[in-house]
Amino acid sequence: MDIQLWREMLDPYRLAVDELILKFNHLIEEFHNANLYSPIEQVNGRVKKISSILDKCQKKGIPYDEIDKYIEDIAGVRIICQFVEDIDRVVEIIRQRTDMEVKSEKDYITNMKKSGYRSYHMIVYYEVHTLQGVKRLCCEIQIRTLAMNFWATVEHSLQYKYKKNIPDDVKEKLHNASKAIVALDQEMSSVRDEITDAQNLFQIKANVVSDILCNIQNLYKAANKREVIKIQDEFYRVFKQDDVEQLIRFCKELDIVAEGYRAQSLH
């Protein structure tokens, strides 16, 4: 492949990564807007560096003009979850989507690698629309917990430093750390319900407060200023009590007031 064609070849993969990150982030937002717990905590992605692609080609004897045929992880998206149980749910969400097709799956959580690496990998087909038309690409999606991601990030840095020849004493420390990560994930799972309940309550409170403030702002444009100030003072009083049920009740009452002034549609 000519040097000048590398950027052109990688552009569709950059588009795929950008679109997938956007879609998974929107999914997080949908869960939050519905006052539901999101199994996805955060999403990031990358396009494989040219140097890494060349290394892989040399190692596996892949011709440069057949890179997109034999290398499946040029586009990579990483989905981070809080709990191990969330990973299965995310996998099922991906399987059911119609805008991507699962090609293969590798479960390194049930079948942990010898090094201690744990993650769930999926290769999906994904279509992007470019000036040259529709391109169907392979993209790797890695799904792991926050703890797994911390370990994998450290291990990747060490692999790079030692050129994949990590000293035995460092390998042993990594393996011990991996066991600690397993124990941490198990411990977090044991209090999962309490944690998710607290997070859901926080999200509900945030959404309700946002609705209340929006209504108050709109009422400033439609109602008597003195009346709006009374409503605002009442909101501060209710908010200080830190009672979500009272906030919800206040929000419903304010909805009725705003509807009377037709203020809910004001911007």
PASEBA-1860 file (N, C-alpha, C; in nm, 3 decimals):
! residues 267
1> MDIQLWRE> 0.085/-0.120/0.000/0.000/0.000/0.000/0.088/0.125/0.000 ~ 0.056/0.222/-0.084/0.130/0.347/-0.088/0.111/0.424/0.042 ~ 0.218/0.493/0.086/0.214/0.568/0.211/0.098/0.666/0.214 ~ 0.074/0.734/0.100/-0.028/0.839/0.098/-0.170/0.783/0.111 ~ -0.186/0.651/0.098/-0.320/0.592/0.106/-0.358/0.547/0.247 ~ -0.263/0.553/0.342/-0.293/0.506/0.476/-0.407/0.585/0.541 ~ -0.398/0.717/0.532/-0.502/0.799/0.594/-0.638/0.772/0.530 ~ -0.639/0.760/0.398/-0.764/0.732/0.327/-0.822/0.598/0.370
9> MLDPYRLA> -0.733/0.500/0.392/-0.779/0.367/0.431/-0.835/0.365/0.573 ~ -0.777/0.448/0.662/-0.818/0.446/0.803/-0.937/0.536/0.833 ~ -0.967/0.631/0.744/-1.076/0.726/0.768/-1.210/0.658/0.799 ~ -1.253/0.556/0.722/-1.381/0.490/0.754/-1.381/0.427/0.894 ~ -1.265/0.380/0.939/-1.257/0.321/1.073/-1.272/0.428/1.182 ~ -1.217/0.547/1.154/-1.235/0.658/1.248/-1.383/0.696/1.257 ~ -1.449/0.696/1.142/-1.592/0.726/1.139/-1.670/0.622/1.218 ~ -1.635/0.495/1.201/-1.704/0.386/1.272/-1.689/0.402/1.424
17> VDELILKF> -1.566/0.432/1.469/-1.542/0.450/1.612/-1.623/0.567/1.666 ~ -1.621/0.680/1.594/-1.696/0.798/1.638/-1.845/0.769/1.649 ~ -1.900/0.698/1.549/-2.043/0.669/1.549/-2.080/0.574/1.661 ~ -1.998/0.472/1.683/-2.029/0.373/1.787/-2.021/0.437/1.926 ~ -1.921/0.519/1.948/-1.911/0.589/2.078/-2.034/0.675/2.100 ~ -2.075/0.748/1.996/-2.193/0.833/2.006/-2.318/0.750/2.040 ~ -2.334/0.637/1.974/-2.453/0.554/1.995/-2.456/0.494/2.136 ~ -2.343/0.446/2.184/-2.342/0.387/2.319/-2.358/0.495/2.426
25> NHLIEEFH> -2.302/0.614/2.403/-2.323/0.723/2.498/-2.469/0.767/2.500 ~ -2.532/0.764/2.384/-2.675/0.798/2.379/-2.758/0.694/2.453 ~ -2.713/0.569/2.448/-2.782/0.463/2.521/-2.775/0.488/2.672 ~ -2.657/0.531/2.719/-2.642/0.567/2.861/-2.741/0.677/2.898 ~ -2.749/0.778/2.811/-2.839/0.891/2.835/-2.985/0.846/2.838 ~ -3.021/0.752/2.751/-3.158/0.700/2.750/-3.193/0.633/2.882 ~ -3.101/0.552/2.934/-3.123/0.486/3.063/-3.145/0.591/3.172 ~ -3.058/0.692/3.174/-3.067/0.795/3.278/-3.195/0.875/3.268
33> NANLYSPI> -3.233/0.911/3.145/-3.356/0.989/3.126/-3.480/0.912/3.167 ~ -3.472/0.780/3.159/-3.585/0.695/3.200/-3.576/0.657/3.348 ~ -3.480/0.721/3.419/-3.456/0.691/3.562/-3.424/0.543/3.584 ~ -3.346/0.487/3.493/-3.306/0.347/3.502/-3.155/0.337/3.519 ~ -3.111/0.229/3.580/-2.968/0.204/3.596/-2.908/0.167/3.460 ~ -2.797/0.230/3.424/-2.731/0.198/3.297/-2.621/0.094/3.321 ~ -2.625/-0.018/3.249/-2.519/-0.118/3.263/-2.386/-0.069/3.204 ~ -2.392/0.039/3.125/-2.271/0.097/3.067/-2.233/0.219/3.151
41> EQVNGRVK> -2.111/0.219/3.202/-2.063/0.331/3.282/-1.996/0.436/3.194 ~ -1.912/0.392/3.102/-1.844/0.485/3.012/-1.799/0.412/2.886 ~ -1.772/0.490/2.781/-1.733/0.434/2.651/-1.616/0.515/2.596 ~ -1.518/0.445/2.540/-1.413/0.513/2.466/-1.371/0.426/2.348 ~ -1.291/0.481/2.263/-1.251/0.404/2.144/-1.125/0.460/2.082 ~ -1.074/0.386/1.986/-0.953/0.427/1.916/-0.943/0.355/1.783 ~ -0.867/0.415/1.692/-0.828/0.347/1.569/-0.684/0.303/1.588 ~ -0.655/0.179/1.555/-0.521/0.123/1.576/-0.416/0.209/1.507
49> KISSILDK> -0.306/0.234/1.577/-0.198/0.313/1.520/-0.135/0.240/1.401 ~ -0.087/0.317/1.305/-0.028/0.258/1.185/0.089/0.168/1.221 ~ 0.170/0.211/1.320/0.285/0.130/1.360/0.240/-0.006/1.413 ~ 0.129/-0.008/1.489/0.077/-0.134/1.543/0.022/-0.223/1.431 ~ -0.042/-0.160/1.331/-0.094/-0.236/1.217/0.021/-0.300/1.140 ~ 0.128/-0.224/1.116/0.245/-0.276/1.044/0.310/-0.391/1.121 ~ 0.320/-0.375/1.256/0.377/-0.482/1.339/0.295/-0.611/1.325 ~ 0.164/-0.596/1.327/0.075/-0.712/1.317/0.087/-0.778/1.179
57> CQKKGIPY> 0.097/-0.697/1.075/0.112/-0.748/0.939/0.240/-0.831/0.927 ~ 0.350/-0.778/0.982/0.478/-0.848/0.974/0.475/-0.978/1.054 ~ 0.412/-0.970/1.172/0.406/-1.088/1.260/0.323/-1.200/1.200 ~ 0.212/-1.164/1.132/0.121/-1.266/1.080/0.131/-1.285/0.929 ~ 0.223/-1.213/0.866/0.243/-1.228/0.722/0.124/-1.181/0.640 ~ 0.063/-1.071/0.681/-0.055/-1.017/0.612/-0.011/-0.914/0.509 ~ -0.048/-0.930/0.382/-0.014/-0.829/0.281/-0.080/-0.696/0.314 ~ -0.010/-0.586/0.288/-0.061/-0.455/0.323/-0.192/-0.422/0.253
65> DEIDKYIE> -0.212/-0.476/0.133/-0.335/-0.444/0.060/-0.452/-0.532/0.102 ~ -0.431/-0.619/0.204/-0.540/-0.704/0.254/-0.562/-0.684/0.404 ~ -0.517/-0.569/0.452/-0.527/-0.539/0.595/-0.671/-0.544/0.644 ~ -0.762/-0.478/0.567/-0.901/-0.470/0.612/-0.970/-0.606/0.606 ~ -0.907/-0.703/0.540/-0.965/-0.837/0.529/-0.924/-0.926/0.647 ~ -0.802/-0.907/0.696/-0.748/-1.000/0.796/-0.729/-0.940/0.936 ~ -0.732/-0.808/0.949/-0.718/-0.746/1.081/-0.853/-0.695/1.126 ~ -0.904/-0.750/1.236/-1.042/-0.722/1.279/-1.052/-0.612/1.385
73> DIAGVRII> -0.937/-0.569/1.438/-0.943/-0.472/1.549/-0.882/-0.337/1.513 ~ -0.885/-0.301/1.385/-0.838/-0.166/1.347/-0.923/-0.061/1.417 ~ -1.053/-0.083/1.417/-1.145/0.002/1.493/-1.176/-0.069/1.625 ~ -1.157/0.002/1.735/-1.180/-0.059/1.865/-1.262/0.030/1.956 ~ -1.362/-0.028/2.020/-1.445/0.044/2.117/-1.441/-0.032/2.249 ~ -1.425/0.041/2.357/-1.419/-0.022/2.489/-1.536/0.027/2.573 ~ -1.615/-0.067/2.623/-1.729/-0.036/2.708/-1.694/-0.077/2.851 ~ -1.703/0.020/2.942/-1.668/-0.005/3.082/-1.796/-0.015/3.165
81> CQFVEDID> -1.804/-0.120/3.245/-1.919/-0.143/3.332/-1.875/-0.134/3.479 ~ -1.971/-0.115/3.567/-1.938/-0.113/3.710/-1.926/-0.254/3.767 ~ -2.014/-0.344/3.722/-2.021/-0.476/3.781/-2.010/-0.585/3.674 ~ -1.960/-0.700/3.715/-1.944/-0.814/3.622/-2.078/-0.851/3.562 ~ -2.185/-0.845/3.642/-2.318/-0.883/3.593/-2.364/-0.793/3.478 ~ -2.316/-0.670/3.476/-2.355/-0.577/3.370/-2.302/-0.618/3.234 ~ -2.191/-0.690/3.234/-2.128/-0.728/3.107/-2.222/-0.816/3.024 ~ -2.286/-0.915/3.088/-2.380/-1.002/3.016/-2.494/-0.921/2.955
89> RVVEIIRQ> -2.540/-0.821/3.028/-2.650/-0.740/2.979/-2.607/-0.658/2.857 ~ -2.486/-0.602/2.862/-2.435/-0.524/2.749/-2.416/-0.614/2.627 ~ -2.364/-0.733/2.649/-2.346/-0.829/2.538/-2.480/-0.857/2.472 ~ -2.584/-0.877/2.553/-2.716/-0.906/2.498/-2.772/-0.785/2.423 ~ -2.747/-0.666/2.472/-2.792/-0.544/2.402/-2.729/-0.537/2.264 ~ -2.599/-0.566/2.256/-2.528/-0.561/2.127/-2.580/-0.668/2.033 ~ -2.606/-0.787/2.086/-2.657/-0.896/2.001/-2.791/-0.860/1.938 ~ -2.872/-0.783/2.010/-3.007/-0.753/1.963/-3.014/-0.631/1.872
97> RTDMEVKS> -2.905/-0.556/1.860/-2.907/-0.437/1.776/-2.911/-0.475/1.628 ~ -2.978/-0.393/1.549/-2.988/-0.421/1.405/-2.888/-0.339/1.324 ~ -2.819/-0.243/1.389/-2.722/-0.162/1.316/-2.581/-0.219/1.324 ~ -2.567/-0.335/1.386/-2.439/-0.406/1.386/-2.465/-0.556/1.393 ~ -2.376/-0.632/1.334/-2.393/-0.778/1.329/-2.272/-0.845/1.395 ~ -2.300/-0.931/1.492/-2.192/-0.998/1.565/-2.129/-1.105/1.476 ~ -1.998/-1.095/1.459/-1.922/-1.194/1.382/-1.866/-1.304/1.472 ~ -1.809/-1.264/1.586/-1.752/-1.362/1.679/-1.745/-1.304/1.819
105> EKDYITNM> -1.731/-1.393/1.918/-1.723/-1.352/2.058/-1.615/-1.435/2.129 ~ -1.545/-1.371/2.222/-1.446/-1.441/2.304/-1.467/-1.397/2.449 ~ -1.490/-1.495/2.535/-1.517/-1.469/2.676/-1.391/-1.495/2.758 ~ -1.315/-1.387/2.785/-1.195/-1.398/2.867/-1.225/-1.370/3.014 ~ -1.354/-1.368/3.048/-1.391/-1.352/3.189/-1.413/-1.490/3.250 ~ -1.495/-1.569/3.181/-1.512/-1.709/3.225/-1.383/-1.787/3.201 ~ -1.317/-1.758/3.089/-1.192/-1.827/3.053/-1.077/-1.726/3.056 ~ -1.034/-1.693/3.178/-0.930/-1.591/3.196/-0.800/-1.634/3.130
113> KKSGYRSY> -0.730/-1.539/3.066/-0.602/-1.569/3.004/-0.498/-1.604/3.111 ~ -0.395/-1.675/3.071/-0.291/-1.718/3.163/-0.227/-1.599/3.235 ~ -0.219/-1.486/3.167/-0.156/-1.367/3.224/-0.239/-1.305/3.336 ~ -0.371/-1.340/3.338/-0.462/-1.279/3.434/-0.558/-1.182/3.368 ~ -0.545/-1.167/3.237/-0.630/-1.074/3.161/-0.774/-1.124/3.159 ~ -0.869/-1.032/3.185/-1.011/-1.064/3.181/-1.086/-0.955/3.106 ~ -1.169/-0.995/3.012/-1.250/-0.902/2.934/-1.340/-0.984/2.844 ~ -1.444/-0.922/2.791/-1.531/-0.989/2.695/-1.514/-0.919/2.561
121> HMIVYYEV> -1.476/-0.995/2.457/-1.449/-0.936/2.326/-1.556/-0.978/2.224 ~ -1.600/-0.881/2.147/-1.693/-0.909/2.038/-1.639/-0.842/1.911 ~ -1.643/-0.914/1.801/-1.614/-0.856/1.670/-1.747/-0.838/1.600 ~ -1.776/-0.714/1.560/-1.903/-0.687/1.493/-1.877/-0.626/1.355 ~ -1.969/-0.653/1.264/-1.970/-0.583/1.135/-2.050/-0.454/1.154 ~ -1.996/-0.346/1.100/-2.065/-0.217/1.113/-2.049/-0.141/0.982 ~ -2.157/-0.079/0.935/-2.154/-0.007/0.808/-2.140/0.144/0.831 ~ -2.051/0.206/0.752/-2.037/0.351/0.753/-2.060/0.403/0.611
129> HTLQGVKR> -2.111/0.525/0.604/-2.138/0.587/0.474/-2.031/0.691/0.445 ~ -1.958/0.670/0.336/-1.850/0.760/0.299/-1.874/0.816/0.158 ~ -1.784/0.905/0.114/-1.796/0.959/-0.022/-1.784/0.849/-0.127 ~ -1.713/0.743/-0.091/-1.696/0.631/-0.184/-1.809/0.529/-0.174 ~ -1.907/0.557/-0.088/-2.019/0.465/-0.073/-2.019/0.399/0.065 ~ -2.100/0.297/0.078/-2.111/0.226/0.206/-1.997/0.127/0.222 ~ -1.932/0.131/0.339/-1.825/0.034/0.368/-1.865/-0.047/0.491 ~ -1.852/-0.178/0.478/-1.883/-0.270/0.589/-1.752/-0.310/0.656
137> LCCEIQIR> -1.736/-0.268/0.780/-1.609/-0.287/0.849/-1.623/-0.381/0.968 ~ -1.511/-0.436/1.010/-1.506/-0.509/1.136/-1.463/-0.413/1.247 ~ -1.524/-0.428/1.361/-1.488/-0.346/1.476/-1.484/-0.436/1.599 ~ -1.382/-0.419/1.681/-1.374/-0.495/1.805/-1.435/-0.416/1.920 ~ -1.524/-0.479/1.995/-1.582/-0.418/2.114/-1.536/-0.497/2.236 ~ -1.465/-0.429/2.326/-1.420/-0.492/2.450/-1.511/-0.443/2.563 ~ -1.558/-0.539/2.644/-1.648/-0.505/2.754/-1.586/-0.557/2.883 ~ -1.567/-0.469/2.979/-1.500/-0.509/3.103/-1.543/-0.417/3.217
145> TLAMNFWA> -1.512/-0.456/3.338/-1.543/-0.372/3.453/-1.433/-0.266/3.471 ~ -1.462/-0.168/3.557/-1.363/-0.066/3.588/-1.235/-0.128/3.644 ~ -1.250/-0.229/3.729/-1.134/-0.294/3.790/-1.054/-0.370/3.684 ~ -1.122/-0.443/3.597/-1.054/-0.516/3.489/-0.979/-0.420/3.398 ~ -1.040/-0.306/3.371/-0.979/-0.208/3.281/-0.851/-0.150/3.342 ~ -0.853/-0.127/3.473/-0.733/-0.077/3.540/-0.619/-0.176/3.525 ~ -0.648/-0.303/3.550/-0.544/-0.406/3.538/-0.493/-0.415/3.395 ~ -0.585/-0.418/3.298/-0.547/-0.434/3.158/-0.463/-0.316/3.108
153> TVEHSLQY> -0.495/-0.195/3.156/-0.419/-0.076/3.116/-0.275/-0.084/3.166 ~ -0.258/-0.127/3.290/-0.124/-0.142/3.348/-0.047/-0.251/3.274 ~ -0.114/-0.364/3.250/-0.048/-0.476/3.182/-0.005/-0.437/3.040 ~ -0.089/-0.361/2.970/-0.058/-0.317/2.834/0.067/-0.228/2.834 ~ 0.076/-0.139/2.932/0.192/-0.050/2.941/0.320/-0.129/2.965 ~ 0.311/-0.231/3.050/0.428/-0.313/3.079/0.468/-0.397/2.957 ~ 0.368/-0.447/2.883/0.397/-0.522/2.761/0.474/-0.434/2.663 ~ 0.434/-0.308/2.653/0.500/-0.215/2.562/0.642/-0.186/2.610
161> KYKKNIPD> 0.658/-0.166/2.741/0.790/-0.134/2.795/0.889/-0.249/2.774 ~ 0.844/-0.372/2.801/0.934/-0.487/2.793/0.926/-0.560/2.659 ~ 0.859/-0.496/2.560/0.845/-0.555/2.426/0.791/-0.697/2.433 ~ 0.686/-0.713/2.516/0.613/-0.839/2.535/0.699/-0.949/2.599 ~ 0.809/-0.910/2.664/0.892/-1.005/2.738/0.902/-0.960/2.884 ~ 0.788/-0.958/2.950/0.782/-0.912/3.089/0.859/-1.008/3.179 ~ 0.946/-0.955/3.267/1.023/-1.041/3.359/0.929/-1.125/3.447 ~ 0.977/-1.242/3.488/0.894/-1.335/3.564/0.843/-1.277/3.695
169> DVKEKLHN> 0.928/-1.198/3.764/0.883/-1.143/3.892/0.771/-1.041/3.872 ~ 0.776/-0.966/3.761/0.669/-0.871/3.730/0.543/-0.946/3.689 ~ 0.559/-1.054/3.614/0.444/-1.137/3.574/0.371/-1.190/3.697 ~ 0.451/-1.233/3.797/0.390/-1.288/3.919/0.310/-1.181/3.993 ~ 0.366/-1.060/3.998/0.295/-0.950/4.064/0.166/-0.916/3.989 ~ 0.173/-0.918/3.857/0.053/-0.893/3.776/-0.053/-0.999/3.800 ~ -0.008/-1.125/3.809/-0.102/-1.234/3.831/-0.168/-1.222/3.968 ~ -0.090/-1.184/4.069/-0.146/-1.163/4.203/-0.246/-1.048/4.203
177> ASKAIVAL> -0.210/-0.944/4.127/-0.301/-0.828/4.117/-0.431/-0.869/4.048 ~ -0.421/-0.959/3.950/-0.541/-1.007/3.880/-0.634/-1.081/3.976 ~ -0.576/-1.161/4.066/-0.657/-1.231/4.166/-0.728/-1.130/4.256 ~ -0.657/-1.023/4.290/-0.717/-0.919/4.374/-0.832/-0.850/4.302 ~ -0.817/-0.833/4.169/-0.922/-0.771/4.088/-1.046/-0.860/4.087 ~ -1.024/-0.991/4.074/-1.137/-1.085/4.078/-1.211/-1.074/4.211 ~ -1.134/-1.070/4.319/-1.194/-1.059/4.453/-1.269/-0.926/4.468 ~ -1.212/-0.818/4.414/-1.277/-0.688/4.421/-1.409/-0.688/4.346
185> DQEMSSVR> -1.410/-0.743/4.225/-1.534/-0.749/4.147/-1.641/-0.831/4.219 ~ -1.599/-0.941/4.282/-1.694/-1.025/4.355/-1.751/-0.950/4.475 ~ -1.664/-0.876/4.545/-1.707/-0.799/4.662/-1.805/-0.688/4.622 ~ -1.775/-0.621/4.510/-1.863/-0.515/4.462/-1.998/-0.572/4.420 ~ -1.998/-0.691/4.362/-2.123/-0.755/4.321/-2.211/-0.785/4.441 ~ -2.148/-0.812/4.556/-2.226/-0.847/4.675/-2.305/-0.728/4.729 ~ -2.262/-0.605/4.693/-2.337/-0.486/4.737/-2.394/-0.411/4.616 ~ -2.410/-0.482/4.507/-2.455/-0.420/4.383/-2.591/-0.352/4.398
193> DEITDAQN> -2.685/-0.420/4.460/-2.820/-0.364/4.473/-2.820/-0.233/4.550 ~ -2.743/-0.229/4.659/-2.736/-0.106/4.738/-2.675/0.008/4.657 ~ -2.570/-0.023/4.581/-2.502/0.080/4.502/-2.592/0.131/4.390 ~ -2.657/0.040/4.319/-2.742/0.082/4.207/-2.865/0.159/4.257 ~ -2.919/0.118/4.373/-3.032/0.193/4.431/-2.992/0.337/4.461 ~ -2.873/0.353/4.520/-2.825/0.487/4.553/-2.803/0.570/4.427 ~ -2.746/0.508/4.323/-2.720/0.581/4.199/-2.851/0.616/4.128 ~ -2.946/0.524/4.129/-3.076/0.553/4.068/-3.145/0.669/4.139
201> LFQIKANV> -3.137/0.669/4.272/-3.199/0.776/4.350/-3.137/0.911/4.316 ~ -3.004/0.912/4.302/-2.934/1.034/4.265/-2.978/1.083/4.128 ~ -2.992/0.990/4.032/-3.032/1.027/3.895/-3.175/1.080/3.893 ~ -3.264/1.016/3.969/-3.403/1.061/3.976/-3.408/1.203/4.032 ~ -3.334/1.226/4.139/-3.331/1.359/4.201/-3.280/1.464/4.101 ~ -3.174/1.430/4.027/-3.117/1.523/3.930/-3.218/1.557/3.821 ~ -3.291/1.456/3.772/-3.390/1.478/3.666/-3.507/1.564/3.716 ~ -3.554/1.536/3.840/-3.666/1.611/3.897/-3.627/1.757/3.918
209> VSDILCNI> -3.509/1.781/3.974/-3.463/1.918/3.997/-3.450/1.993/3.865 ~ -3.401/1.925/3.763/-3.388/1.987/3.630/-3.525/2.030/3.577 ~ -3.626/1.942/3.592/-3.763/1.974/3.547/-3.820/2.094/3.624 ~ -3.797/2.095/3.756/-3.848/2.204/3.839/-3.787/2.338/3.796 ~ -3.657/2.340/3.782/-3.588/2.464/3.745/-3.630/2.513/3.607 ~ -3.654/2.420/3.516/-3.700/2.457/3.382/-3.839/2.523/3.390 ~ -3.927/2.465/3.471/-4.061/2.522/3.488/-4.056/2.662/3.552 ~ -3.971/2.676/3.654/-3.960/2.806/3.721/-3.908/2.911/3.623
217> QNLYKAAN> -3.809/2.874/3.545/-3.754/2.967/3.446/-3.861/3.010/3.345 ~ -3.941/2.914/3.302/-4.048/2.945/3.206/-4.156/3.033/3.269 ~ -4.185/3.008/3.397/-4.288/3.087/3.465/-4.246/3.234/3.479 ~ -4.117/3.260/3.486/-4.069/3.398/3.493/-4.113/3.478/3.370 ~ -4.135/3.405/3.258/-4.175/3.472/3.134/-4.327/3.484/3.122 ~ -4.401/3.408/3.204/-4.545/3.403/3.184/-4.628/3.444/3.305 ~ -4.572/3.433/3.427/-4.650/3.456/3.549/-4.605/3.583/3.620 ~ -4.680/3.616/3.726/-4.645/3.729/3.810/-4.512/3.701/3.882
225> KREVIKIQ> -4.423/3.798/3.879/-4.289/3.778/3.934/-4.294/3.745/4.082 ~ -4.384/3.811/4.158/-4.394/3.786/4.301/-4.436/3.642/4.328 ~ -4.528/3.592/4.247/-4.573/3.453/4.263/-4.460/3.355/4.233 ~ -4.382/3.385/4.130/-4.271/3.297/4.092/-4.165/3.295/4.202 ~ -4.140/3.408/4.264/-4.042/3.414/4.374/-4.088/3.326/4.491 ~ -4.220/3.327/4.520/-4.274/3.239/4.625/-4.250/3.092/4.591 ~ -4.275/3.058/4.463/-4.253/2.920/4.417/-4.105/2.883/4.431 ~ -4.020/2.977/4.395/-3.875/2.954/4.404/-3.833/2.932/4.549
233> DEFYRVFK> -3.884/3.012/4.640/-3.852/2.997/4.782/-3.901/2.864/4.836 ~ -4.019/2.822/4.790/-4.073/2.692/4.833/-3.986/2.578/4.781 ~ -3.936/2.594/4.660/-3.846/2.492/4.605/-3.721/2.479/4.692 ~ -3.661/2.592/4.729/-3.540/2.587/4.813/-3.570/2.518/4.946 ~ -3.688/2.544/5.000/-3.726/2.483/5.128/-3.736/2.331/5.115 ~ -3.804/2.288/5.008/-3.821/2.143/4.985/-3.686/2.078/4.955 ~ -3.604/2.146/4.877/-3.474/2.090/4.838/-3.386/2.067/4.960 ~ -3.389/2.158/5.056/-3.306/2.146/5.176/-3.342/2.024/5.259
241> QDDVEQLI> -3.466/1.977/5.246/-3.509/1.861/5.324/-3.450/1.730/5.271 ~ -3.396/1.736/5.149/-3.329/1.620/5.089/-3.421/1.497/5.087 ~ -3.546/1.519/5.047/-3.645/1.412/5.039/-3.694/1.405/4.894 ~ -3.656/1.298/4.825/-3.688/1.286/4.683/-3.839/1.279/4.660 ~ -3.911/1.211/4.749/-4.056/1.199/4.734/-4.123/1.338/4.740 ~ -4.076/1.423/4.831/-4.131/1.558/4.839/-4.097/1.640/4.715 ~ -3.977/1.620/4.662/-3.937/1.690/4.540/-4.026/1.648/4.423 ~ -4.055/1.519/4.414/-4.141/1.468/4.307/-4.281/1.527/4.320
249> RFCKELDI> -4.332/1.531/4.444/-4.464/1.587/4.469/-4.468/1.735/4.429 ~ -4.363/1.809/4.469/-4.355/1.950/4.435/-4.348/1.969/4.283 ~ -4.275/1.883/4.217/-4.261/1.891/4.072/-4.395/1.872/4.002 ~ -4.474/1.776/4.051/-4.607/1.751/3.991/-4.700/1.870/4.012 ~ -4.695/1.928/4.132/-4.779/2.045/4.160/-4.737/2.163/4.073 ~ -4.606/2.178/4.053/-4.555/2.287/3.970/-4.593/2.266/3.823 ~ -4.598/2.141/3.780/-4.642/2.110/3.643/-4.783/2.163/3.618 ~ -4.870/2.147/3.718/-5.009/2.193/3.706/-5.013/2.345/3.695
257> VAEGYRAQ> -4.931/2.411/3.778/-4.924/2.558/3.774/-4.873/2.605/3.638 ~ -4.763/2.542/3.592/-4.703/2.581/3.463/-4.799/2.556/3.348 ~ -4.875/2.446/3.358/-4.972/2.415/3.253/-5.081/2.521/3.247 ~ -5.119/2.573/3.363/-5.220/2.678/3.369/-5.175/2.805/3.298 ~ -5.044/2.832/3.305/-4.990/2.949/3.237/-4.941/2.916/3.095 ~ -4.956/2.789/3.057/-4.902/2.739/2.929/-4.753/2.771/2.917 ~ -4.684/2.749/3.030/-4.544/2.787/3.038/-4.448/2.671/3.008 ~ -4.504/2.549/3.001/-4.416/2.434/2.985/-4.351/2.430/2.846
265> SLH> -4.415/2.493/2.749/-4.360/2.489/2.612/-4.270/2.609/2.582 ~ -4.254/2.699/2.680/-4.171/2.818/2.656/-4.023/2.781/2.661 ~ -3.942/2.849/2.584/-3.797/2.827/2.583/-3.727/2.958/2.616
END
